[in-house]
Amino acid sequence: MAAKKVQLKDNSGNKAYPVTSSACVGMSDGSGNLDDYIKKFEARGYLFAGVATPATNPGTPDGNVFYLATEAGTYANFNGIEIADGEAVILEWRGSWAKKTSGFATQKKLTELESETENLERSKAPINNNYSESKLRDKSDGFYFTDSVGNVIVKITQDGLQAIKLLDKDGNEIGGVKGEDGTVPVIINNKLIPSSIKGHPLYGKLIVSLGDSHRTSAWYDKFCELTGSHRNTEIDNYIGDHQYDYDVCALMMGQAMALAQYCNDHNITPRLILIENCHFGKITKDIDAYVPLREDNIIEKVYASSQDWKENINADLPNIISSNTPKLRSEIKATFNTKLLKIPFSADSVTAGIIKLTIDSRDFNISVEEGDNLEDALTKLNDWAFNDYTDWSNESSKGQTRTDSIELRYIGENADAPYDISFDSGTTGIIMGSIEESITTGSQRYFFNSFDLKEWNTTSKWIATNGTACYPSMKALIEYLKEKFPSTEIVVWAVQWLQCYKPTSGKKPNFANETYSGSGVYVLNIDEYYANTSVANYLSSKEAMKNTAEYYNCRFLDVDKACGINIFNMFEGYYNENNLHPKVQGYERWGETLARLY
């Protein structure tokens, strides 16, 4: 039986063997069996003298003859030629003996190849859309595919099939083919060759996500899957655990500092850092109106209460400024006592349903999925930025895993004002306990918005970090990352902010008008949707992130615009009712879009 033209070369780089299912000796050019091989040699004027062993004595031939030899050893009567184990050669006489590699395999080597082949396992990939994919996985270090004369074209490793530079069987580059690891093998004229098409630039590279409550959601793994990149769960957890270790007002700056510390401790560098955030709020000035919010010099001023701070900060500001040495990147941190509410929850068991926390007439709903436990439910509820809508904030705990409670700090005008908090557990079995009230420390920061120290005593140059902090915070974040990770690509991307309009039973849909009174049929009012304060603030914040990315020559990827999820279809498997956070299918759609835009 003829041997196949595709050959396997072992990792030693010394030999190439044709793959054959026959027990006879196959030929390297796939032209036939041993008899055919002998006939071709004889056609060149050689006589076949037989199969030699180390003990054979050929004497001195009177013409051109050749022997076949497959037994390892020293052939003393053939000028002491050495034949290695598994080697099959021609011993050719043309006035003296010479060894030539035959290009065919011994029966022993065929047996070895058969054994090695058993080390390969064929695994069937899950069906994806309308196609399936088979992968050949090698349990050894890898194999090379060669052409009929032993030139290496493609290799198989544990990372899959890869084209490499075209090499001869001794490892020398030939042919000027510019393939390399990560290029895509293509078939041209029925031959598999390395192409100039590169694989995905993120293949095998480390990526890191910085952001808000979406930071490590399902889009992350989908993006890695589609680009061939990978995330480091230990890094992600470290960021979550240590983002509050630093005395900075911007949560994402704390994340960046935690990332820098981890990478420094472990001597690693990400290939890509992805940045998202949808809680910066509306912008009011141009990007050039702000310096980066870098907090190298913190000036503390203590107040007895939030009321005391609010009533006296403006009058105190000139004295605070003048009594401190002018320094760039300075910040005043006004601290004060305020209320802290700990809201406990418990459950004997948790079932699917909607839970709703109402704070001062504002509803915050999340869906509890089948299989979720109490920790899952509370962590999702804690992902809300409550301070976007109320006088209460979970800024110091948002993004953390919550096991049995959430905590809210008062940030309004009057800490003594009464609060109204209620809870609807729906069908979930989750119970809210008695609210625990205590006193904690709050703060408000004012940063020196100038590069000119002559303006130090100008109170208008000291800007509160709330409300208009998108530009100064993003500028500081990107500058810091570029300083700490000069070779890492920084990409800013836009998530979605889809205010839910589909109602729970018995409620009028948000942003909708009834077609006629009593019909119960509603038409979405898109103008009303975009006029909503939260939506308008998000769109303004997204524009600011885009502008900041371009300001620092970073890429901006508008997943919000490109993913195809919108307020007309958001509940068709993408979102739960009354929830700003997508289901897994919605998040994965984000990841697919992000990979496509990249």
C-alpha positions in Angstrom: 0.0 0.0 0.0 1.4 3.4 -0.9 2.4 5.7 1.9 0.6 9.1 2.4 2.5 12.1 1.2 2.0 13.9 4.6 4.8 12.9 7.0 5.4 13.1 10.7 8.7 14.2 11.9 9.8 13.5 15.5 10.8 16.3 17.8 14.4 15.4 17.7 14.6 17.0 14.3 16.6 14.1 12.9 14.2 11.9 10.9 11.1 12.1 8.9 8.9 9.0 8.4 6.0 8.5 5.9 2.7 7.6 7.6 1.6 4.3 6.2 -0.9 1.6 7.2 1.0 -1.1 5.5 3.4 -3.5 7.2 5.8 -3.2 4.3 8.4 -0.5 3.9 6.9 2.7 2.5 8.6 5.1 0.2 9.3 8.8 1.1 7.8 10.0 -2.1 4.7 7.9 -1.8 5.4 6.1 -5.1 5.1 2.5 -4.0 6.5 -0.4 -2.0 9.9 -1.9 -1.6 9.9 -3.7 -5.0 9.2 -0.4 -6.8 12.0 1.3 -4.8 14.5 -1.4 -5.9 13.4 -1.2 -9.5 14.0 2.6 -9.6 17.5 2.3 -8.1 18.3 -0.5 -10.6 17.1 1.8 -13.4 19.9 4.2 -12.5 22.5 1.4 -13.2 22.8 -0.1 -9.7 22.4 -3.8 -8.8 20.6 -4.7 -5.7 22.9 -7.0 -3.7 20.6 -7.8 -0.8 19.9 -6.8 2.8 23.1 -6.2 4.8 23.7 -6.7 8.6 26.7 -5.7 10.7 28.2 -9.1 10.0 27.9 -8.9 6.2 31.1 -8.9 4.1 30.5 -7.6 0.6 34.1 -7.9 -0.5 35.1 -5.5 -3.3 32.3 -5.2 -5.8 33.3 -5.0 -9.5 30.4 -2.6 -10.3 27.8 -0.2 -8.9 25.8 -2.1 -6.3 23.7 -1.3 -3.2 22.5 -3.0 -0.1 19.6 -2.1 2.1 20.4 -2.0 5.9 18.0 -1.6 8.8 19.8 -3.2 11.7 21.5 -0.8 14.1 25.2 -1.2 14.6 28.7 -0.8 13.1 29.1 -2.1 9.6 32.8 -2.9 9.8 33.0 -4.3 6.2 31.3 -1.2 4.8 34.1 1.3 5.9 32.8 1.2 9.5 29.5 3.0 8.7 27.2 3.5 11.7 23.5 2.9 11.5 21.3 4.2 14.3 18.4 2.4 15.9 15.4 2.6 13.7 17.3 4.0 10.8 16.8 2.6 7.3 19.6 3.3 4.8 21.1 2.4 1.5 24.8 1.3 1.5 26.0 2.4 -2.0 29.2 1.3 -3.7 30.8 3.6 -6.2 34.5 2.9 -5.6 33.9 3.2 -1.9 31.0 2.6 0.5 28.7 5.5 1.3 25.5 5.7 3.4 22.4 7.3 2.1 19.2 7.9 4.0 16.6 5.8 2.2 13.5 7.9 3.2 11.6 4.7 4.2 10.8 3.4 7.6 11.8 0.1 9.2 9.0 -2.2 10.4 10.3 -1.4 14.0 9.9 2.3 13.4 6.4 1.8 11.9 5.5 0.0 15.0 6.8 2.9 17.1 4.9 5.4 15.0 1.8 3.3 15.5 2.3 3.4 19.3 2.9 7.2 19.2 -0.2 7.7 17.2 -2.1 6.0 20.0 -0.9 8.9 22.2 -3.1 11.2 20.1 -6.7 11.7 21.1 -9.4 13.1 18.9 -11.8 15.3 20.8 -15.1 16.7 19.3 -15.7 20.4 20.0 -19.2 21.4 21.1 -21.5 22.3 18.2 -21.5 26.1 17.7 -24.2 27.5 15.4 -24.2 25.2 12.4 -20.7 23.7 12.4 -18.6 21.4 14.5 -14.8 21.4 14.9 -12.4 18.5 15.5 -9.1 19.0 17.2 -6.1 16.6 17.2 -4.4 16.9 20.6 -0.9 15.5 21.1 0.0 14.1 24.5 3.7 14.3 23.6 5.7 17.5 23.0 4.3 17.9 19.5 4.7 16.7 15.9 5.8 18.4 12.6 4.0 17.9 9.3 6.5 17.8 6.4 6.2 17.7 2.6 7.4 14.7 0.6 11.1 15.6 0.9 11.0 16.3 4.5 10.5 20.1 4.6 8.6 21.2 7.6 5.4 23.1 6.9 3.1 22.9 9.9 3.5 21.8 13.5 1.0 20.5 16.0 1.5 21.4 19.7 -0.7 21.5 22.7 -1.8 24.9 21.5 -3.2 23.5 18.3 -2.2 23.6 14.6 0.2 26.3 13.7 2.1 27.3 10.5 5.8 27.9 11.0 8.6 29.1 8.8 9.3 26.6 6.0 12.2 24.5 7.2 14.2 21.7 5.7 14.5 18.4 7.6 17.7 19.7 9.2 15.9 22.8 10.6 17.3 25.3 8.1 14.9 28.0 6.7 14.2 27.7 3.0 12.0 29.2 0.4 11.7 32.7 1.9 8.3 31.9 3.5 7.6 34.4 6.2 5.3 32.4 8.4 5.8 32.1 12.2 4.0 30.9 15.3 0.5 32.2 15.3 0.1 32.5 11.5 -2.9 30.7 9.9 -2.2 27.6 7.8 -4.1 27.8 4.4 -4.6 25.4 1.6 -3.4 26.5 -1.9 -3.4 24.1 -4.8 -4.4 21.3 -2.4 -1.3 21.9 -0.3 -1.2 23.2 3.3 1.3 26.1 3.5 2.0 28.9 6.0 0.2 32.1 5.0 1.0 35.7 5.6 -2.3 36.0 7.5 -1.6 36.4 11.1 -3.7 34.9 13.9 -5.5 37.1 16.3 -3.0 39.6 17.9 -4.4 38.8 21.4 -3.9 35.0 20.9 -2.3 33.6 24.1 -2.0 37.1 25.6 -3.0 38.3 29.1 -5.8 40.8 29.3 -7.2 42.7 32.4 -10.5 44.4 33.0 -11.0 47.6 35.0 -14.4 49.0 35.6 -17.7 49.2 37.4 -20.2 46.4 38.3 -19.7 44.8 34.8 -15.9 44.4 35.4 -15.7 40.6 35.5 -19.1 39.6 34.0 -19.7 37.0 31.3 -18.6 39.3 28.5 -15.0 38.8 29.8 -14.8 35.1 29.2 -16.6 35.4 25.8 -14.1 38.0 24.7 -11.2 35.7 25.7 -12.7 32.8 23.9 -13.1 34.6 20.6 -9.7 36.3 20.7 -7.7 33.5 22.1 -6.6 35.7 24.9 -6.8 34.8 28.6 -7.7 36.4 31.9 -6.0 35.8 35.2 -8.7 35.1 37.9 -6.1 35.7 40.6 -5.5 39.2 39.3 -9.2 39.9 39.0 -9.8 38.8 42.6 -6.8 40.8 43.9 -8.1 43.9 42.3 -11.5 43.4 43.9 -10.0 42.7 47.3 -7.5 45.6 47.3 -9.1 48.4 45.3 -10.1 50.2 48.5 -6.6 50.0 50.0 -5.5 53.3 48.5 -6.5 56.8 49.7 -8.0 57.9 46.4 -11.4 59.2 45.5 -11.8 57.3 42.2 -12.6 53.6 42.5 -10.9 52.8 39.2 -7.7 54.5 40.3 -7.7 52.1 43.2 -8.2 49.2 40.8 -5.3 50.4 38.7 -3.0 50.7 41.8 -3.9 47.2 42.9 -3.2 45.9 39.4 0.2 47.7 39.3 1.1 46.2 42.7 0.1 42.7 41.7 2.0 42.9 38.4 5.1 44.3 40.1 5.1 41.5 42.8 4.7 38.8 40.2 6.8 40.4 37.4 4.1 40.1 34.7 2.7 42.6 32.2 -0.8 42.5 30.6 -1.0 42.8 26.8 -4.3 44.7 27.0 -6.2 46.6 29.7 -9.9 47.2 29.0 -11.7 50.1 30.8 -15.4 50.6 31.2 -17.6 52.7 33.5 -21.1 54.1 33.2 -21.4 56.1 36.5 -19.3 59.2 35.9 -22.3 61.4 35.3 -22.9 64.3 33.0 -20.0 66.5 31.7 -20.4 70.2 31.9 -17.0 71.5 30.5 -14.5 70.6 27.8 -11.8 68.1 28.5 -9.1 70.8 28.4 -10.8 72.5 31.4 -9.4 69.8 33.8 -6.0 68.5 34.9 -5.7 64.8 35.8 -7.0 64.0 39.2 -3.8 62.8 40.7 -3.7 62.6 44.6 -0.1 62.8 45.5 -0.6 65.4 48.3 -3.7 65.1 50.5 -4.7 67.9 52.9 -7.2 66.7 55.5 -9.9 68.9 57.2 -12.1 67.3 59.8 -15.7 68.3 60.5 -18.0 67.1 63.2 -20.8 66.2 60.8 -21.9 66.4 57.2 -24.1 69.3 58.1 -21.1 71.1 59.6 -19.0 70.4 56.5 -21.7 71.6 54.1 -22.3 74.8 56.1 -18.6 75.8 56.5 -16.5 74.4 53.7 -16.8 77.5 51.5 -15.8 79.9 54.3 -13.0 77.6 55.4 -11.5 77.0 52.0 -9.3 80.1 51.7 -7.7 79.5 55.1 -7.1 75.8 54.3 -5.4 76.7 51.1 -3.2 79.5 52.4 -2.0 77.4 55.4 -0.5 74.7 53.2 2.5 74.6 50.9 1.6 74.8 47.2 2.1 71.5 45.4 0.8 70.1 42.2 -1.5 67.1 42.3 -2.9 68.3 45.7 -6.3 67.5 47.1 -8.3 68.6 50.1 -10.1 65.8 51.8 -12.9 67.0 54.0 -14.0 64.3 56.5 -17.0 64.2 58.6 -19.3 61.9 60.6 -22.4 60.6 58.9 -24.9 57.8 59.2 -24.2 54.2 58.1 -27.1 51.8 57.5 -26.4 48.0 57.6 -29.3 46.2 56.0 -29.2 42.5 56.9 -30.8 39.7 54.8 -31.4 36.0 55.4 -33.0 33.0 53.7 -33.5 29.3 54.6 -33.5 28.7 50.9 -33.5 30.8 47.8 -35.7 30.4 44.7 -36.0 32.3 41.5 -37.9 35.6 41.4 -37.6 39.4 41.6 -36.4 41.2 44.8 -37.0 44.9 45.2 -35.3 47.3 47.6 -37.1 50.7 47.8 -35.2 53.6 49.2 -37.1 56.9 49.7 -39.6 55.9 47.0 -37.0 54.8 44.5 -37.1 51.1 43.5 -34.1 49.0 42.9 -35.0 45.6 41.3 -32.8 42.6 40.5 -33.7 39.1 39.3 -32.7 36.1 41.3 -32.0 33.2 38.9 -32.6 29.5 39.5 -29.5 28.2 41.4 -28.6 31.6 42.9 -27.9 31.7 46.7 -28.2 34.6 49.1 -24.7 35.8 48.4 -25.4 35.8 44.7 -28.6 37.8 45.1 -27.1 40.4 47.5 -24.0 40.9 45.4 -26.1 41.6 42.4 -28.3 44.0 44.4 -25.1 45.7 45.8 -23.9 46.3 42.2 -26.3 49.3 42.0 -24.9 52.8 42.4 -27.5 53.9 44.8 -26.0 57.4 45.0 -27.1 57.9 41.4 -30.7 58.2 42.6 -30.8 58.7 46.4 -29.0 60.4 49.3 -27.5 57.0 50.2 -24.3 55.5 48.7 -22.7 52.1 48.7 -19.6 53.5 46.9 -17.2 52.1 49.5 -18.6 48.5 49.1 -19.9 48.4 45.5 -18.2 45.6 43.6 -17.6 43.5 46.7 -19.1 40.2 47.4 -21.9 40.6 50.0 -22.8 37.5 52.0 -25.6 38.7 54.3 -26.0 42.5 54.2 -25.5 45.7 52.2 -24.2 49.0 53.7 -25.4 52.5 52.8 -23.7 55.7 53.8 -25.6 59.0 53.9 -24.3 61.6 51.4 -27.2 64.0 51.4 -27.7 67.5 52.8 -29.1 66.5 56.2 -27.9 63.4 58.0 -30.7 63.7 60.5 -33.4 63.4 57.8 -35.6 60.3 58.2 -35.2 57.5 55.7 -37.8 55.2 54.3 -36.5 51.7 53.2 -38.7 48.7 52.4 -38.1 45.3 50.8 -40.2 43.1 48.6 -38.8 39.5 48.4 -41.3 38.3 45.8 -41.1 34.5 45.5 -37.4 34.3 46.5 -37.7 33.5 50.2 -35.2 36.2 51.1 -36.0 38.2 54.2 -34.8 41.6 55.3 -34.0 42.0 59.0 -34.0 45.1 61.2 -31.8 47.9 59.9 -28.8 48.7 62.0 -27.8 52.4 62.2 -24.4 53.6 63.2 -22.0 56.5 62.7 -19.2 56.3 60.2 -16.8 58.6 58.4 -17.6 60.2 55.1 -15.6 62.5 52.9 -15.7 65.0 50.1 -12.7 65.9 48.1 -11.6 69.0 46.2 -8.6 68.8 43.8 -6.3 71.6 42.7 -7.3 72.0 39.0 -4.2 73.7 37.7 -0.6 73.1 36.6 0.2 76.7 37.7 1.1 77.0 41.4 0.5 80.8 41.1 -3.2 79.9 41.1 -2.9 78.0 44.4 -4.9 80.6 46.4 -7.6 80.9 43.7 -10.6 79.1 45.3 -12.3 78.6 41.9 -9.3 76.3 41.0 -10.4 73.9 43.7 -13.1 71.7 42.3 -15.3 69.1 44.1 -14.7 65.6 42.7 -18.4 64.7 42.5 -20.6 65.3 39.5 -18.0 66.6 37.0 -15.2 64.1 37.8 -15.3 62.1 34.5 -12.6 64.0 32.7 -10.2 64.5 35.6 -10.7 60.9 36.8 -10.3 59.3 33.3 -7.3 61.5 32.5 -5.6 60.5 35.7 -6.4 56.8 35.2 -5.0 56.6 31.7 -1.9 58.6 32.6 -1.2 56.3 35.6 -1.7 53.1 33.5 0.5 54.4 30.7 3.2 55.3 33.3 3.0 51.9 35.0 2.4 49.8 31.8 4.2 51.6 29.0 4.1 48.6 26.6 0.5 47.7 27.4 -2.4 48.6 25.1 -5.2 50.6 26.8 -8.7 50.4 25.3 -11.7 52.2 26.6 -15.1 50.7 25.8 -18.8 51.6 26.3 -21.2 49.3 28.1 -24.9 49.8 27.9 -27.2 51.8 30.1 -30.7 50.6 29.2 -33.3 52.0 31.6 -35.9 49.3 31.9 -39.4 50.2 30.7 -41.1 46.8 30.7 -43.2 46.9 33.9 -44.0 44.4 36.6 -47.7 43.5 36.5 -50.1 46.3 37.3 -47.7 49.1 36.5 -47.6 51.5 33.7 -44.5 50.9 31.5 -41.8 53.5 31.8 -41.4 55.8 28.8 -44.6 54.5 27.2 -47.9 55.9 26.2 -51.2 53.9 26.1 -52.5 53.7 22.6 -55.9 54.7 24.0 -57.3 54.9 27.4 -58.0 51.5 29.0 -56.4 49.5 26.1 -53.5 48.2 28.1 -51.5 48.5 24.9 -48.5 50.8 25.1 -46.2 52.4 22.6 -42.6 53.2 23.6 -41.9 56.9 23.6 -38.2 57.0 22.5 -38.0 60.8 23.0 -39.1 60.4 26.6 -36.5 57.7 27.1 -33.6 59.8 25.9 -34.9 62.8 27.9 -34.6 60.7 31.1 -32.0 62.2 33.4 -30.2 58.9 34.0 -30.0 58.1 30.3 -28.9 61.6 29.4 -26.2 61.5 32.0 -25.0 58.1 30.7 -24.8 59.3 27.1 -22.8 62.4 28.3 -20.5 60.2 30.3 -19.9 57.9 27.4 -19.0 60.8 25.2 -16.5 62.0 27.9 -14.9 58.5 28.0 -14.6 58.5 24.2 -13.1 62.0 24.2 -10.6 61.0 26.9 -9.5 57.9 25.0 -8.9 59.9 21.9 -7.1 62.6 24.0 -4.5 60.0 25.0 -4.4 58.3 21.6 -6.2 55.2 22.9 -8.9 53.2 21.1 -12.5 53.6 22.0 -15.0 50.8 21.2 -18.7 51.6 21.3 -20.2 48.3 22.3 -23.4 50.1 23.4 -24.0 51.3 19.8 -22.8 48.2 17.9 -24.1 45.2 19.9 -27.7 45.3 18.6 -29.3 45.2 22.0 -31.7 48.1 22.5 -34.8 49.1 24.5 -37.1 47.5 21.9 -35.5 44.0 22.3 -33.7 44.1 25.6 -36.0 41.5 27.3 -35.7 39.0 24.5 -33.3 36.9 26.5 -30.8 39.7 27.1 -32.1 41.3 30.3 -34.3 40.5 33.2 -37.2 42.7 33.9 -36.3 46.0 35.6 -32.6 45.2 35.8 -29.8 47.3 34.3 -27.5 44.3 34.3 -27.8 41.8 31.4 -28.4 38.1 31.6 -25.5 35.9 30.6 -26.7 35.9 27.0 -26.7 39.7 27.0 -23.2 39.9 28.5 -21.9 37.4 26.0 -23.3 39.6 23.2 -21.2 42.4 24.6 -18.2 40.2 24.5 -18.8 39.1 20.9 -19.2 42.7 19.9 -16.1 43.8 21.8 -14.1 41.1 20.0 -15.4 42.1 16.6 -14.7 45.8 17.2 -11.2 45.1 18.4 
